[in-house]
Amino acid sequence: MVAMSNPTEDTGTFDSAADPTDVALSAVEHQMSLLWRRARSISYQLSRQVHPDMEPAAYGLLTVIRRQGPIRLTDLASSIGVGKPSVSRQIAFLESIGLVSKEADPLDGRAQSIRLTSEGEDRMHEVQDARREVFRQRLGSWPVEELQTLVEYIGKLNATYEGDGFPPDEPR
């Protein structure tokens, strides 16, 4: 096992004797951690724009339902890789504030499909349009080739996690 070098205090520089792969992986880990912290913060802000009491996890469910259309609770839980009880609790909240509704599944009358209500669709449309505008403001000056490269690398990173208990990519 190769020990990873730690950056020196405050400078972010690495021991020159360190394995270049370890140095690069440490830099990737640092940048990904920073990105994840920022993404969690943004998710929190977006969820609060939809409803002041909404948790980020519920916002995530709304985005899946909006993208995939009516979906069974078990399929929704599976698509995001969490347990059915957690999803059920979030869906009950979303239903109580009028953003989703349940209806009999046309393929199986015993099951229910969850769909966005018109209010849920309107709120998600507003918030996601605002989110896209933020992306445009932050990344709109990047050359298209760099944006395409970013998409390629993020896709490649996401693909490395498929099959490790993570669901495959959602359809677009």
GIGI-V712561 format. One line per field, one symbol per residue. ss: DSSP state (H for helix, E for strand, C for the rest). Layout:
ss = ???
This chain:
ss = CCCCCCCCCCCCCCCCCCCHHHHHHHHHHHHHHHHHHHHHHHHHHHHHHHCCCCCHHHHHHHHHHHHHCCEEHHHHHHHHCCCHHHHHHHHHHHHHCCCEEEEEECCEEEEEEEEECHHHHHHHHHHHHHHHHHHHHHHCCCCHHHHHHHHHHHHHHHHHHECCCECCCCCC
